[in-house]
Amino acid sequence: QQPVQSPQAVILREGEDAVINCSSSKALYSVHWYRQKHGEAPVFLMILLKGGEQKGHEKISASFNEKKQQSSLYLTASQLSYSGTYFCGTELAGNQFYFGTGTSLTVIP
Amino acid sequence: KAGVTQTPRYLIKTRGQQVTLSCSPISGHRSVSWYQQTPGQGLQFLFEYFSETQRNKGNFPGRFSGRQFSNSRSEMNVSTLELGDSALYLCASRIWGTDFSYEQYFGPGTRLTVT
């Protein structure tokens, strides 16, 4: 039931774009995205709900394909502060929640 | 508004002992979830409590248990500790709702080391 994320790791130069994917084998109620910096707790970025409603970070966008149970997080014009591990979290019916294994993103000057 | 707090922040225990971790949610948040984070397994869901009742449970052995009090504070207990229980234990709180999905706010975690 744990969603699968890809890629596992990515290195970008400042200003470049990145896409992180999240895929589940279960029907999803919502998808959450979080970022965790080294030694810190995960921080909420965005929620995507069935039906297209979104709530989250103004500089980050994401999509949710309900038919394929997939979500993608789009990071554009990356900054050094974007470095960290990104987790998708999938919420099933009954509020069951599972995090993916994470994608390590490193932005270099 | 104060964030999620967890105590203690660090803990060293010996195999076979038991441990209790504490979590105080953000004021007004009635749902508390617990996660185990290890380098190889990522964030693994342990359980979620709402209104003093366990609402969901992950795939962990019965040595892992929890409870929630009437003020929404939660405790997690691990009995008969094993070396593999060494991990960062994160607590997260959120508003509970069946008609909407709410974001989780994480505490700083308790780093448990079992020797």
Backbone of each chain as ProteinMPNN parsed JSONL, in Angstrom:
{"seq_chain_A": "QQPVQSPQAVILREGEDAVINCSSSKALYSVHWYRQKHGEAPVFLMILLKGGEQKGHEKISASFNEKKQQSSLYLTASQLSYSGTYFCGTELAGNQFYFGTGTSLTVIP", "coords_chain_A": {"N_chain_A": [[0.809, -1.201, 0.0], [2.153, 1.1, 0.227], [2.965, 4.022, -1.481], [4.765, 4.391, -4.592], [7.639, 6.173, -5.387], [9.311, 8.171, -7.847], [11.968, 9.96, -9.448], [14.406, 8.213, -7.357], [16.449, 9.796, -6.516], [17.704, 13.036, -7.333], [19.745, 15.456, -8.919], [20.107, 18.879, -9.308], [20.898, 21.929, -11.044], [20.83, 25.283, -9.917], [17.917, 27.0, -10.936], [17.078, 25.117, -12.751], [14.488, 22.748, -13.733], [12.359, 20.283, -12.149], [10.692, 17.111, -11.898], [8.758, 15.131, -9.806], [7.485, 11.957, -9.268], [4.636, 10.053, -8.155], [3.099, 7.067, -7.365], [0.291, 4.963, -6.878], [-1.173, 1.813, -5.962], [-3.674, 1.686, -5.055], [-7.044, 2.979, -4.844], [-7.29, 6.404, -4.545], [-8.036, 8.947, -2.156], [-6.931, 11.37, -1.637], [-3.863, 13.172, -2.319], [-0.891, 13.999, -0.729], [1.887, 16.235, -0.441], [5.114, 16.532, 0.938], [8.054, 18.091, 2.277], [11.233, 17.328, 3.517], [13.899, 18.55, 5.239], [17.333, 17.896, 5.982], [17.711, 16.559, 9.171], [15.458, 17.783, 10.107], [11.867, 18.071, 10.681], [9.292, 16.73, 8.512], [7.673, 18.987, 6.235], [4.614, 20.402, 5.277], [3.579, 20.71, 1.883], [1.65, 20.567, -0.235], [-1.746, 19.666, -1.019], [-3.695, 17.484, -2.949], [-6.856, 16.84, -4.179], [-9.411, 14.431, -5.002], [-11.24, 15.252, -7.852], [-9.989, 17.562, -8.395], [-9.441, 19.723, -6.716], [-7.073, 21.829, -5.085], [-4.61, 22.613, -2.619], [-2.166, 24.55, -1.296], [1.379, 25.285, -1.541], [2.563, 28.27, -2.998], [4.615, 28.433, -4.896], [5.004, 26.004, -5.939], [3.817, 23.433, -7.979], [1.42, 20.856, -8.737], [0.046, 17.769, -9.964], [-2.766, 15.532, -10.256], [-3.698, 12.49, -11.254], [-6.535, 10.924, -11.311], [-7.56, 8.615, -12.466], [-5.363, 7.012, -12.989], [-4.248, 6.887, -10.526], [-2.058, 8.469, -9.836], [0.375, 10.974, -9.051], [2.112, 14.022, -9.668], [4.789, 16.142, -8.822], [5.795, 19.381, -9.472], [8.656, 21.21, -9.75], [9.791, 24.271, -10.408], [12.279, 26.43, -11.815], [14.387, 25.964, -9.883], [15.626, 26.529, -6.556], [18.332, 26.911, -4.193], [17.232, 26.444, -1.71], [15.338, 24.539, -2.157], [16.359, 22.06, -1.826], [16.258, 18.824, -0.362], [14.389, 16.051, 1.018], [11.685, 14.746, -0.675], [8.435, 13.744, -0.002], [5.654, 11.875, -1.002], [2.337, 11.52, 0.13], [-0.265, 9.304, 0.476], [-3.719, 9.225, 0.775], [-6.221, 7.052, 1.676], [-9.608, 5.825, 1.387], [-11.368, 6.079, 4.435], [-9.461, 7.416, 5.74], [-6.932, 6.274, 5.879], [-3.454, 6.5, 5.74], [-0.491, 6.721, 3.839], [2.987, 7.049, 3.352], [5.295, 7.649, 0.678], [8.528, 6.334, -0.346], [10.27, 8.387, -0.658], [12.042, 11.07, -2.34], [15.172, 12.194, -2.972], [16.306, 15.404, -3.345], [18.727, 17.486, -4.652], [19.972, 20.656, -4.944], [22.341, 22.437, -6.674], [24.76, 25.137, -6.823]], "CA_chain_A": [[0.0, 0.0, 0.0], [3.046, 2.254, 0.205], [3.115, 4.516, -2.855], [6.103, 4.325, -5.167], [8.087, 7.46, -5.897], [10.439, 8.184, -8.779], [13.147, 9.131, -9.209], [14.822, 8.107, -5.953], [17.321, 10.939, -6.236], [17.954, 13.905, -8.486], [20.618, 16.609, -8.661], [19.792, 19.963, -10.232], [21.56, 23.209, -10.866], [19.884, 26.377, -9.676], [17.212, 27.464, -12.111], [16.542, 24.004, -13.525], [13.193, 22.223, -13.301], [12.326, 18.859, -11.789], [9.385, 16.485, -11.702], [8.791, 13.952, -8.938], [6.266, 11.196, -9.493], [4.129, 9.232, -7.063], [2.112, 6.159, -7.937], [-0.302, 4.062, -5.906], [-1.968, 0.715, -6.51], [-4.986, 1.774, -4.429], [-7.845, 4.157, -5.169], [-6.883, 7.462, -3.625], [-8.924, 10.044, -1.786], [-6.134, 12.583, -1.804], [-2.405, 13.025, -2.318], [-0.191, 15.079, -0.026], [3.323, 16.339, -0.683], [5.865, 17.106, 2.044], [9.502, 18.183, 2.083], [11.981, 17.193, 4.764], [15.32, 18.894, 5.172], [18.142, 17.044, 6.847], [17.647, 16.856, 10.604], [14.236, 18.501, 10.448], [10.619, 17.34, 10.467], [8.647, 17.012, 7.221], [6.839, 20.186, 6.187], [3.562, 20.305, 4.274], [3.682, 21.523, 0.669], [0.457, 20.627, -1.07], [-2.745, 18.596, -1.039], [-4.518, 17.387, -4.152], [-8.024, 16.023, -3.876], [-10.219, 13.947, -6.112], [-12.079, 16.333, -8.355], [-9.132, 18.641, -8.875], [-9.167, 20.815, -5.784], [-5.713, 21.852, -4.584], [-4.341, 23.564, -1.547], [-0.749, 24.443, -0.957], [2.467, 26.201, -1.744], [2.368, 29.111, -4.178], [5.682, 28.324, -5.877], [5.121, 24.616, -6.356], [2.557, 22.94, -8.542], [1.315, 19.408, -8.786], [-1.123, 17.235, -10.658], [-3.292, 14.289, -9.691], [-4.452, 11.729, -12.238], [-7.36, 10.026, -10.507], [-7.761, 7.323, -13.134], [-4.134, 6.221, -12.879], [-3.784, 6.965, -9.125], [-0.706, 9.007, -9.897], [0.538, 12.413, -8.837], [3.432, 14.544, -9.99], [5.138, 17.428, -8.207], [6.603, 20.149, -10.411], [9.491, 22.242, -9.139], [10.325, 25.072, -11.496], [13.301, 27.428, -11.468], [14.777, 25.509, -8.546], [16.505, 27.344, -5.726], [19.099, 26.11, -3.236], [16.357, 26.107, -0.581], [14.465, 23.414, -2.524], [17.028, 20.8, -1.49], [15.654, 18.065, 0.72], [13.735, 14.822, 0.58], [10.264, 14.976, -0.93], [7.59, 12.575, 0.225], [4.222, 11.948, -1.279], [1.525, 10.786, 1.072], [-1.541, 8.985, -0.152], [-4.8, 8.987, 1.726], [-7.246, 6.178, 1.14], [-10.89, 5.919, 2.067], [-11.199, 5.731, 5.844], [-8.355, 8.233, 6.243], [-5.666, 5.562, 5.974], [-2.446, 7.366, 5.148], [0.782, 6.06, 3.614], [4.006, 7.857, 2.693], [6.217, 7.007, -0.235], [9.886, 6.139, 0.16], [10.983, 9.652, -0.713], [12.928, 11.444, -3.441], [16.184, 13.14, -2.517], [16.569, 16.457, -4.335], [19.861, 18.345, -4.31], [20.168, 21.774, -5.866], [23.706, 22.965, -6.542], [24.89, 26.469, -7.463]], "C_chain_A": [[0.85, 1.262, 0.0], [3.205, 2.739, -1.229], [4.579, 4.474, -3.286], [6.464, 5.679, -5.751], [9.241, 7.268, -6.872], [10.714, 9.617, -9.206], [13.463, 9.048, -7.713], [15.671, 9.295, -5.556], [17.527, 11.747, -7.498], [18.827, 15.07, -8.03], [20.356, 17.656, -9.736], [20.747, 21.127, -10.008], [20.482, 24.255, -10.634], [19.235, 26.82, -10.98], [16.618, 26.351, -12.96], [15.217, 23.524, -12.931], [13.306, 20.746, -12.953], [10.89, 18.396, -11.649], [9.573, 15.246, -10.835], [7.446, 13.26, -9.062], [5.925, 10.293, -8.31], [3.011, 8.369, -7.611], [1.611, 5.193, -6.873], [-1.095, 2.973, -6.61], [-3.402, 0.755, -5.976], [-5.722, 3.023, -4.9], [-7.599, 5.221, -4.097], [-7.984, 8.484, -3.373], [-8.198, 11.373, -1.962], [-4.661, 12.218, -1.852], [-1.809, 14.246, -1.626], [1.27, 15.067, -0.451], [3.98, 17.07, 0.482], [7.34, 17.156, 1.671], [10.176, 18.107, 3.456], [13.439, 17.552, 4.518], [16.066, 18.082, 6.223], [18.063, 17.489, 8.305], [16.391, 17.595, 11.036], [13.011, 17.613, 10.21], [10.072, 17.639, 9.064], [7.735, 18.22, 7.324], [5.866, 20.058, 5.022], [3.811, 21.238, 3.099], [2.332, 21.677, -0.013], [-0.453, 19.424, -0.851], [-3.47, 18.65, -2.363], [-5.647, 16.414, -3.853], [-8.648, 15.481, -5.155], [-11.134, 15.085, -6.557], [-11.29, 17.572, -8.701], [-8.834, 19.75, -7.899], [-7.745, 20.698, -5.245], [-5.594, 22.867, -3.466], [-2.864, 23.461, -1.241], [0.104, 25.603, -1.324], [2.319, 26.98, -3.043], [3.44, 28.921, -5.237], [5.862, 26.899, -6.379], [3.776, 24.175, -6.899], [2.588, 21.427, -8.61], [0.068, 19.02, -9.549], [-1.522, 15.917, -10.039], [-4.141, 13.638, -10.77], [-5.239, 10.667, -11.497], [-7.517, 8.654, -11.145], [-6.554, 6.422, -12.956], [-3.614, 6.183, -11.447], [-2.334, 7.43, -9.078], [-0.712, 10.505, -9.644], [1.953, 12.806, -9.207], [3.604, 15.908, -9.352], [6.111, 18.136, -9.134], [7.334, 21.259, -9.672], [10.149, 23.021, -10.265], [11.304, 26.115, -10.977], [13.843, 27.155, -10.069], [15.763, 26.458, -7.865], [17.238, 26.423, -4.76], [18.213, 25.626, -2.097], [15.419, 24.944, -0.905], [15.091, 22.062, -2.152], [16.365, 20.138, -0.295], [15.083, 16.775, 0.167], [12.24, 15.087, 0.468], [9.506, 13.665, -0.765], [6.194, 12.846, -0.306], [3.527, 11.107, -0.225], [0.178, 10.532, 0.443], [-2.563, 8.633, 0.91], [-5.88, 8.163, 1.042], [-8.569, 6.452, 1.846], [-10.714, 5.44, 3.503], [-10.019, 6.436, 6.468], [-7.071, 7.46, 6.49], [-4.626, 6.326, 5.163], [-1.127, 6.628, 5.018], [1.732, 7.003, 2.892], [4.829, 7.007, 1.74], [7.61, 6.958, 0.367], [10.75, 7.385, 0.03], [11.847, 9.824, -1.943], [13.892, 12.502, -2.92], [16.495, 14.127, -3.63], [17.704, 17.328, -3.829], [19.997, 19.412, -5.376], [21.554, 22.357, -5.621], [23.814, 24.292, -7.275], [25.346, 26.34, -8.914]], "O_chain_A": [[0.337, 2.363, -0.202], [3.545, 1.949, -2.109], [5.495, 4.516, -2.464], [5.695, 6.263, -6.514], [10.037, 6.338, -6.747], [9.782, 10.414, -9.316], [12.846, 9.743, -6.905], [15.629, 9.75, -4.413], [17.524, 11.204, -8.603], [18.678, 15.595, -6.927], [20.382, 17.354, -10.929], [21.323, 21.286, -8.932], [19.355, 24.116, -11.108], [19.907, 26.993, -11.997], [15.75, 26.603, -13.797], [14.872, 23.845, -11.794], [14.22, 20.053, -13.398], [9.993, 19.175, -11.328], [10.442, 14.415, -11.102], [6.397, 13.897, -8.973], [6.8, 9.837, -7.574], [2.084, 8.87, -8.247], [2.386, 4.672, -6.071], [-1.619, 3.175, -7.705], [-4.245, -0.041, -6.39], [-5.099, 4.004, -5.306], [-7.694, 4.953, -2.899], [-8.755, 8.83, -4.268], [-8.787, 12.368, -2.383], [-4.262, 11.115, -1.48], [-2.185, 15.382, -1.912], [1.822, 14.018, -0.781], [3.477, 18.09, 0.955], [7.814, 16.367, 0.855], [9.741, 18.739, 4.418], [14.119, 16.936, 3.697], [15.491, 17.644, 7.22], [18.317, 18.649, 8.626], [16.268, 17.991, 12.196], [13.114, 16.542, 9.612], [10.365, 18.692, 8.498], [7.105, 18.455, 8.355], [6.245, 19.659, 3.921], [4.198, 22.394, 3.275], [1.917, 22.791, -0.333], [0.002, 18.322, -0.542], [-3.821, 19.726, -2.847], [-5.426, 15.316, -3.343], [-8.433, 16.013, -6.244], [-11.722, 15.786, -5.734], [-11.842, 18.533, -9.238], [-8.048, 20.645, -8.212], [-7.267, 19.595, -4.98], [-6.355, 23.831, -3.375], [-2.368, 22.371, -0.955], [-0.35, 26.744, -1.412], [1.984, 26.403, -4.078], [3.187, 29.229, -6.402], [6.775, 26.622, -7.157], [2.728, 24.504, -6.343], [3.648, 20.804, -8.548], [-0.839, 19.826, -9.755], [-0.719, 15.26, -9.377], [-5.181, 14.171, -11.156], [-4.693, 9.637, -11.101], [-7.599, 7.645, -10.444], [-6.696, 5.211, -12.792], [-2.623, 5.503, -11.18], [-1.501, 6.859, -8.374], [-1.666, 11.208, -9.976], [2.883, 12.01, -9.073], [2.684, 16.726, -9.342], [7.127, 17.568, -9.536], [6.72, 22.129, -9.054], [10.977, 22.478, -10.997], [11.177, 26.613, -9.859], [13.767, 28.007, -9.185], [16.603, 27.09, -8.505], [16.817, 25.289, -4.534], [18.413, 24.53, -1.574], [14.767, 24.418, -0.004], [14.409, 21.037, -2.167], [15.962, 20.803, 0.659], [15.27, 16.448, -1.004], [11.614, 15.59, 1.401], [9.883, 12.628, -1.312], [5.628, 13.916, -0.083], [4.067, 10.108, 0.25], [-0.455, 11.455, -0.069], [-2.299, 7.847, 1.82], [-6.384, 8.523, -0.022], [-8.622, 7.23, 2.798], [-9.977, 4.485, 3.749], [-9.611, 6.113, 7.584], [-6.204, 7.928, 7.229], [-4.89, 6.746, 4.036], [-0.681, 5.981, 5.965], [1.342, 7.677, 1.938], [5.034, 5.813, 1.959], [7.844, 7.477, 1.458], [11.859, 7.423, 0.563], [12.328, 8.849, -2.52], [13.475, 13.574, -2.482], [16.899, 13.735, -4.725], [17.651, 17.847, -2.714], [20.122, 19.11, -6.563], [21.894, 22.724, -4.496], [23.072, 24.554, -8.221], [25.508, 27.348, -9.602]]}, "seq_chain_B": "KAGVTQTPRYLIKTRGQQVTLSCSPISGHRSVSWYQQTPGQGLQFLFEYFSETQRNKGNFPGRFSGRQFSNSRSEMNVSTLELGDSALYLCASRIWGTDFSYEQYFGPGTRLTVT", "coords_chain_B": {"N_chain_B": [[0.777, 30.359, 17.088], [1.53, 27.492, 18.912], [3.684, 24.823, 17.875], [3.718, 21.269, 17.081], [4.765, 19.307, 19.743], [7.253, 17.091, 21.002], [8.333, 14.718, 23.365], [10.679, 12.536, 25.006], [13.415, 14.196, 23.269], [15.636, 12.725, 22.606], [16.654, 9.372, 23.187], [18.05, 6.611, 24.797], [17.971, 3.203, 24.978], [17.987, -0.164, 26.272], [18.008, -3.418, 24.787], [15.025, -5.285, 25.194], [13.921, -3.652, 27.107], [11.236, -1.276, 27.818], [9.587, 1.577, 26.319], [8.224, 4.863, 26.475], [6.823, 7.357, 24.54], [6.008, 10.788, 24.073], [3.54, 13.088, 22.81], [2.384, 16.276, 22.002], [-0.238, 17.815, 20.437], [-0.923, 20.433, 17.993], [-2.829, 23.151, 19.166], [-6.272, 22.647, 19.049], [-6.16, 20.732, 17.12], [-7.326, 17.521, 16.69], [-6.576, 15.082, 15.852], [-4.003, 12.705, 15.967], [-1.128, 11.306, 14.659], [1.298, 8.678, 14.392], [4.594, 7.98, 13.283], [7.239, 5.901, 12.094], [10.525, 6.494, 11.269], [13.109, 5.418, 9.289], [16.336, 5.084, 7.709], [16.3, 3.172, 5.615], [13.631, 2.498, 5.192], [12.012, 4.697, 5.041], [9.176, 6.753, 5.8], [7.126, 5.183, 7.951], [3.838, 4.342, 8.655], [2.376, 4.19, 11.808], [0.11, 4.412, 13.681], [-3.08, 6.133, 13.978], [-4.837, 8.411, 15.97], [-7.96, 9.641, 17.044], [-10.111, 11.595, 18.922], [-9.628, 10.069, 21.221], [-9.671, 7.491, 20.303], [-8.351, 4.786, 18.475], [-8.015, 5.118, 15.086], [-6.878, 4.247, 12.743], [-4.455, 1.786, 11.8], [-1.119, 0.862, 11.244], [1.136, -1.577, 9.762], [2.495, -2.949, 12.063], [4.055, -4.812, 14.742], [2.347, -6.053, 17.735], [3.786, -5.056, 19.85], [4.025, -2.415, 19.638], [2.169, 0.226, 20.708], [-0.424, 2.613, 21.449], [-1.996, 5.571, 22.789], [-4.551, 8.025, 23.322], [-5.31, 11.002, 24.976], [-7.918, 12.89, 26.68], [-7.349, 15.546, 26.224], [-6.241, 15.549, 23.768], [-3.548, 15.016, 23.669], [-0.998, 12.584, 23.04], [0.406, 9.345, 23.573], [2.977, 7.009, 22.842], [3.88, 3.652, 23.047], [6.469, 1.29, 23.258], [7.137, -1.998, 23.736], [9.382, -4.514, 25.033], [11.897, -3.938, 23.637], [13.665, -4.038, 20.518], [16.717, -4.271, 18.575], [16.188, -3.367, 16.024], [14.262, -1.484, 16.376], [15.347, 0.923, 16.63], [15.174, 4.206, 15.636], [13.816, 7.236, 14.175], [11.086, 8.629, 15.672], [8.207, 10.045, 14.686], [5.652, 12.354, 15.33], [2.496, 13.531, 14.27], [0.064, 16.057, 13.858], [-3.327, 16.89, 13.003], [-6.269, 18.51, 11.694], [-9.241, 16.768, 12.026], [-11.272, 15.306, 9.581], [-13.974, 13.989, 7.712], [-14.895, 14.79, 5.359], [-13.049, 16.161, 3.998], [-9.593, 16.43, 3.174], [-6.969, 16.92, 5.318], [-3.918, 18.697, 5.97], [-0.916, 17.468, 7.521], [0.869, 18.268, 10.475], [4.071, 18.111, 11.596], [5.927, 17.036, 14.471], [9.208, 17.555, 16.035], [10.285, 15.077, 16.464], [11.357, 12.025, 18.121], [14.393, 10.651, 18.788], [15.205, 7.416, 18.962], [17.419, 5.123, 20.28], [18.39, 1.826, 20.396], [20.272, -0.348, 22.269]], "CA_chain_B": [[0.276, 29.079, 17.58], [2.636, 26.58, 19.171], [3.693, 23.66, 16.999], [3.654, 19.957, 17.703], [5.927, 19.053, 20.584], [7.49, 15.697, 21.348], [9.318, 14.49, 24.413], [11.916, 13.312, 24.954], [13.955, 14.325, 21.92], [16.588, 11.635, 22.41], [16.461, 8.31, 24.161], [18.855, 5.407, 24.591], [17.43, 2.104, 25.764], [18.609, -1.474, 26.08], [17.106, -4.465, 24.292], [14.171, -5.884, 26.193], [13.236, -2.626, 27.891], [10.112, -0.633, 27.149], [9.756, 3.016, 26.241], [7.01, 5.644, 26.221], [7.082, 8.645, 23.906], [4.866, 11.672, 24.243], [3.293, 14.048, 21.736], [1.321, 17.259, 22.233], [-0.585, 18.351, 19.123], [-1.27, 21.84, 17.873], [-4.104, 23.434, 19.787], [-7.402, 22.542, 18.127], [-6.024, 19.517, 16.313], [-7.763, 16.399, 17.497], [-6.027, 13.851, 15.301], [-2.562, 12.53, 16.152], [-0.578, 10.117, 14.002], [2.684, 8.34, 14.716], [5.354, 7.388, 12.191], [8.605, 5.479, 12.334], [11.359, 6.835, 10.125], [14.441, 4.83, 9.234], [16.949, 5.378, 6.393], [15.958, 2.222, 4.569], [12.181, 2.28, 5.029], [11.256, 5.932, 4.906], [8.185, 7.055, 6.84], [6.176, 4.09, 8.084], [2.692, 4.709, 9.478], [2.138, 3.315, 12.963], [-1.324, 4.51, 13.978], [-3.682, 7.453, 14.095], [-5.856, 8.527, 16.999], [-8.867, 10.784, 17.033], [-11.094, 11.52, 19.986], [-9.207, 9.009, 22.151], [-9.889, 6.185, 19.679], [-7.454, 4.473, 17.368], [-8.826, 5.093, 13.864], [-6.168, 3.467, 11.735], [-3.254, 1.152, 12.32], [-0.206, 0.35, 10.228], [1.538, -2.968, 9.849], [3.533, -3.105, 13.068], [3.678, -5.822, 15.746], [1.6, -5.59, 18.898], [4.661, -4.391, 20.83], [3.813, -0.977, 19.442], [0.815, 0.606, 21.092], [-0.552, 4.034, 21.715], [-3.257, 6.025, 23.344], [-4.762, 9.467, 23.248], [-6.023, 11.503, 26.144], [-9.042, 13.78, 26.372], [-6.838, 16.844, 25.752], [-5.656, 15.205, 22.466], [-2.156, 14.561, 23.786], [-0.894, 11.158, 22.743], [1.614, 8.62, 23.948], [3.246, 5.783, 22.121], [4.662, 2.749, 23.878], [7.074, 0.131, 22.603], [7.592, -2.934, 24.758], [10.383, -5.504, 24.635], [12.613, -3.278, 22.539], [14.614, -4.775, 19.695], [17.677, -3.372, 17.921], [15.548, -2.82, 14.832], [13.334, -0.403, 16.732], [16.092, 2.195, 16.589], [14.588, 5.009, 14.554], [13.226, 8.515, 14.545], [9.636, 8.492, 15.782], [7.579, 11.333, 14.42], [4.235, 12.53, 15.638], [1.914, 14.573, 13.431], [-1.324, 16.347, 14.204], [-4.113, 17.55, 11.972], [-7.711, 18.614, 11.906], [-9.874, 15.547, 11.518], [-12.49, 15.541, 8.808], [-14.286, 12.911, 6.773], [-15.335, 15.38, 4.104], [-11.931, 16.89, 3.414], [-8.292, 15.912, 3.587], [-6.224, 17.993, 5.964], [-2.478, 18.495, 6.04], [-0.37, 17.059, 8.813], [1.956, 19.079, 11.018], [4.948, 17.185, 12.289], [6.807, 17.446, 15.547], [10.628, 17.379, 15.723], [10.646, 13.669, 16.546], [12.157, 11.439, 19.203], [15.405, 9.735, 18.257], [15.361, 6.273, 19.87], [18.527, 4.212, 19.989], [18.325, 0.625, 21.204], [21.599, -0.988, 22.275]], "C_chain_B": [[1.454, 28.138, 17.767], [2.509, 25.368, 18.263], [3.536, 22.377, 17.776], [4.929, 19.751, 18.527], [6.015, 17.569, 20.926], [8.553, 15.621, 22.431], [9.468, 12.999, 24.665], [12.41, 13.435, 23.509], [14.927, 13.189, 21.6], [16.434, 10.635, 23.543], [17.371, 7.143, 23.796], [18.338, 4.341, 25.541], [18.164, 0.816, 25.417], [17.568, -2.455, 25.571], [16.306, -5.07, 25.439], [13.423, -4.883, 27.06], [12.008, -2.124, 27.142], [10.308, 0.878, 27.2], [8.404, 3.673, 25.953], [7.405, 7.004, 25.679], [5.82, 9.483, 23.979], [4.77, 12.699, 23.126], [2.152, 14.975, 22.132], [0.996, 17.934, 20.909], [-0.779, 19.862, 19.16], [-2.656, 22.044, 18.474], [-5.227, 23.41, 18.752], [-7.327, 21.334, 17.208], [-6.384, 18.311, 17.174], [-7.262, 15.049, 16.976], [-4.519, 13.838, 15.492], [-2.148, 11.226, 15.487], [0.867, 9.919, 14.423], [3.324, 7.638, 13.523], [6.729, 6.965, 12.687], [9.411, 5.804, 11.086], [12.74, 6.228, 10.27], [15.005, 5.072, 7.847], [16.485, 4.437, 5.29], [14.477, 2.13, 4.241], [11.379, 3.568, 4.887], [10.322, 6.144, 6.07], [7.14, 5.945, 6.87], [5.088, 4.48, 9.082], [2.487, 3.696, 10.59], [0.655, 3.278, 13.307], [-1.758, 5.96, 14.05], [-4.791, 7.395, 15.128], [-6.688, 9.779, 16.77], [-9.894, 10.566, 18.126], [-10.878, 10.288, 20.869], [-9.387, 7.598, 21.592], [-8.894, 5.983, 18.546], [-8.282, 4.308, 16.106], [-8.189, 4.248, 12.777], [-4.9, 2.916, 12.344], [-2.423, 0.642, 11.157], [0.187, -1.084, 10.524], [2.736, -3.138, 10.786], [3.079, -4.137, 14.092], [2.995, -5.188, 16.953], [2.453, -4.951, 19.979], [4.525, -2.867, 20.747], [2.358, -0.646, 19.779], [0.769, 2.098, 21.373], [-1.852, 4.329, 22.418], [-3.336, 7.535, 23.205], [-5.624, 9.878, 24.424], [-7.093, 12.511, 25.724], [-8.582, 15.165, 25.9], [-6.094, 16.695, 24.419], [-4.176, 14.842, 22.523], [-2.103, 13.05, 23.594], [0.42, 10.596, 23.249], [1.73, 7.374, 23.089], [4.163, 4.926, 22.989], [5.224, 1.614, 23.021], [7.607, -0.772, 23.703], [8.622, -3.896, 24.164], [11.178, -5.002, 23.428], [13.594, -4.211, 21.84], [15.549, -3.765, 19.018], [17.052, -2.668, 16.721], [14.546, -1.718, 15.114], [14.039, 0.946, 16.767], [15.63, 3.0, 15.382], [14.242, 6.388, 15.099], [11.72, 8.322, 14.557], [9.017, 9.882, 15.706], [6.1, 11.285, 14.753], [3.718, 13.656, 14.739], [0.482, 14.816, 13.87], [-2.022, 17.028, 13.03], [-5.56, 17.679, 12.43], [-8.32, 17.347, 11.322], [-11.119, 15.911, 10.735], [-12.724, 14.401, 7.853], [-14.7, 13.474, 5.421], [-14.221, 16.144, 3.403], [-10.648, 16.279, 3.942], [-7.463, 17.056, 4.133], [-4.745, 17.655, 6.072], [-2.042, 18.134, 7.447], [0.778, 17.995, 9.2], [2.793, 18.181, 11.918], [5.693, 17.834, 13.444], [8.253, 17.165, 15.175], [11.094, 15.934, 15.819], [11.395, 13.298, 17.817], [13.108, 10.437, 18.573], [15.636, 8.638, 19.281], [16.504, 5.396, 19.386], [18.434, 3.035, 20.945], [19.673, -0.091, 21.103], [21.526, -2.39, 22.881]], "O_chain_B": [[2.287, 28.003, 16.871], [1.409, 24.933, 17.922], [3.256, 22.388, 18.974], [6.035, 19.997, 18.046], [5.005, 16.889, 21.112], [9.538, 16.359, 22.415], [8.491, 12.259, 24.553], [11.839, 12.808, 22.617], [15.023, 12.75, 20.454], [16.131, 10.987, 24.683], [17.451, 6.74, 22.635], [18.274, 4.547, 26.752], [18.863, 0.726, 24.408], [16.384, -2.336, 25.887], [16.842, -5.334, 26.516], [12.412, -5.22, 27.676], [11.768, -2.491, 25.991], [11.083, 1.394, 28.006], [7.553, 3.099, 25.273], [8.215, 7.714, 26.275], [4.707, 8.958, 23.951], [5.78, 13.127, 22.568], [1.086, 14.52, 22.545], [1.869, 18.565, 20.313], [-0.795, 20.478, 20.226], [-3.544, 21.207, 18.309], [-5.144, 24.067, 17.714], [-8.322, 20.957, 16.588], [-5.819, 18.109, 18.248], [-7.498, 14.009, 17.59], [-3.838, 14.826, 15.218], [-2.745, 10.176, 15.725], [1.567, 10.872, 14.765], [2.698, 6.822, 12.848], [7.305, 7.588, 13.579], [9.027, 5.433, 9.977], [13.45, 6.484, 11.242], [14.243, 5.25, 6.897], [16.297, 4.864, 4.151], [14.106, 1.73, 3.137], [10.175, 3.517, 4.636], [10.629, 5.764, 7.2], [6.364, 5.787, 5.928], [5.377, 4.893, 10.205], [2.432, 2.491, 10.343], [0.022, 2.225, 13.231], [-0.946, 6.877, 14.164], [-5.583, 6.453, 15.16], [-6.183, 10.824, 16.359], [-10.475, 9.487, 18.242], [-11.819, 9.572, 21.212], [-9.268, 6.619, 22.329], [-8.631, 6.894, 17.761], [-9.162, 3.449, 16.054], [-8.883, 3.611, 11.985], [-4.338, 3.49, 13.277], [-2.95, 0.064, 10.206], [-0.361, -1.722, 11.423], [3.847, -3.435, 10.346], [1.881, -4.329, 14.3], [3.052, -3.977, 17.167], [1.922, -4.366, 20.923], [4.874, -2.144, 21.68], [1.434, -1.197, 19.179], [1.801, 2.753, 21.516], [-2.694, 3.453, 22.613], [-2.334, 8.22, 23.001], [-6.556, 9.171, 24.808], [-7.158, 12.925, 24.567], [-9.343, 15.877, 25.246], [-5.396, 17.615, 23.993], [-3.611, 14.404, 21.521], [-3.04, 12.333, 23.941], [1.422, 11.307, 23.337], [0.739, 6.776, 22.672], [5.11, 5.431, 23.591], [4.531, 1.058, 22.17], [8.437, -0.353, 24.51], [8.711, -4.061, 22.947], [11.124, -5.582, 22.344], [14.253, -5.043, 22.462], [15.232, -2.581, 18.901], [17.358, -1.509, 16.443], [14.037, -1.087, 14.188], [13.397, 1.986, 16.916], [15.691, 2.528, 14.247], [14.356, 6.665, 16.293], [11.14, 7.897, 13.558], [9.268, 10.755, 16.537], [5.407, 10.303, 14.487], [4.433, 14.624, 14.481], [-0.233, 13.876, 14.216], [-1.385, 17.654, 12.183], [-6.0, 17.057, 13.396], [-7.94, 16.915, 10.234], [-11.925, 16.729, 11.178], [-11.782, 13.893, 7.244], [-14.84, 12.731, 4.449], [-14.433, 16.711, 2.331], [-10.622, 15.686, 5.021], [-7.282, 18.066, 3.453], [-4.364, 16.497, 6.241], [-2.713, 18.453, 8.428], [1.547, 18.446, 8.352], [2.294, 17.577, 12.868], [6.04, 19.014, 13.403], [8.515, 16.597, 14.115], [12.167, 15.592, 15.321], [11.983, 14.146, 18.489], [12.683, 9.492, 17.907], [16.196, 8.889, 20.348], [16.543, 4.983, 18.227], [18.403, 3.218, 22.162], [20.152, -0.398, 20.012], [22.543, -3.078, 22.97]]}, "name": "protein", "num_of_chains": 2, "seq": "QQPVQSPQAVILREGEDAVINCSSSKALYSVHWYRQKHGEAPVFLMILLKGGEQKGHEKISASFNEKKQQSSLYLTASQLSYSGTYFCGTELAGNQFYFGTGTSLTVIPKAGVTQTPRYLIKTRGQQVTLSCSPISGHRSVSWYQQTPGQGLQFLFEYFSETQRNKGNFPGRFSGRQFSNSRSEMNVSTLELGDSALYLCASRIWGTDFSYEQYFGPGTRLTVT"}
